[in-house]
């Protein structure tokens, strides 16, 4: 059950990041199936950095969601999306993770049950829950 919840959270992180990024290339890339050759090897420190970035991306997404829904125009929504995208990219990078690495780890989490379990434990240690911190 917990693994399923975490998998849903991971997928929502990607959707949030891609939605706010508004990058057609990234969306097209995400729509393509992830490569199946090999898995991502992460140290506990690297996975902790990713988890911290993930939590921050989720918080940024939640913070902008209400404002985006209340946007009066397409232009205002686009400006909010751009701002959220910049904040998310900065958050990811502030934890030593590139946006490409972030996407790679998300794909790995969706393919590797052991990695997903490690990630779930780290999220619990960070005090993260389904509905945020």
ZIDA-V33878 format. One record per helix or strand. SS is the DSSP state (helix for helix, strand for strand). FROM is the first residue (numbers start at 1). LEN is the number of residues. If there is no record, write none. Layout:
SS:FROM:LEN  SS:FROM:LEN
//
This chain:
helix:2:20  helix:24:8  helix:44:26  helix:74:21  helix:99:11  helix:113:13  strand:129:1  strand:132:1
//
